[in-house]
Amino acid sequence: MTIKQTLSRARAILVASNIEDAPLESELLLRQALRIDRIQLYLALDRELGPEEDETLWKLIKRRLDGEPIAYITGQREFYGLDFSVDPSVLIPRPESELLVEKALKLAQEQAVFTIAEVGTGCGAIAISLALSLPQAKIYATDISAAALKVTRLNCQKHGVVARICLLSGDMLAPLPEPVDLIVANLPYVREAELSRVNTHNFEPSLALNGGADGLEKIAQLCSQIGDKLRTGGSLLLEIGQGQSRAVTVLLRRLFPAAEIEVAPDWSGIDRVVSLTGHCRKGLSG
């Protein structure tokens, strides 16, 4: 069977199994099996697959049909126009999280941002995207998972920012050695009761998804810590889940009454990023 015929057959199987991006995923799986890029694939459409190549492909397709995310099968995920290595120790970066990067870059145009902390960095997609766009900034990236930080380090090496990002092992802001100008965080915000629906086959790490009974446990924990970890006049950017904007803004207004708080929707119109600017430490004593 030729590559073209195989691609068509793989696509049909994924479509029949209701895989949403079947055309793209069938191509990615075939490229993974053949270890070639997209150009090489389309230059070799008439080539016959060897027995080992064919066997490898159908093993990959079976993994996908069993519910394993395509990013874990290929070991890659695109985020903010960049390729990142991923494995089951890290959450797969979502397109909506790119809004955090966009908001951070906009803030950096409006005010001095020399130090940034990304909390719960995972594969490092957000921290690395910021490092590449803000070469003047010193960036700390924290994560409680040692396995996740290994993936982050690999991606820092891939994108040439090892010297620019300081990886810190620990919970939330605890390992941060100094106050920073900007804190960026995409913390677990899925309600515990909804984990089975969101993480259907339990492939992604629940540590990176489970936000407790109301989904806000980790977010509330972070907000209570930022008082002496954020410079006066500094900013906080938080990714949140659907329906959480009111609870998070109420919490932040109580903790930081003098700060400016805004909520930005993602491309689907869902409130996705809460920003706090003009942080004043004195607000904590009020």
Order of alpha helices (4+ residues) and beta strands (2+ residues): alpha-alpha-alpha-alpha-alpha-beta-beta-alpha-beta-alpha-beta-alpha-beta-beta-alpha-alpha-beta-alpha-beta-beta
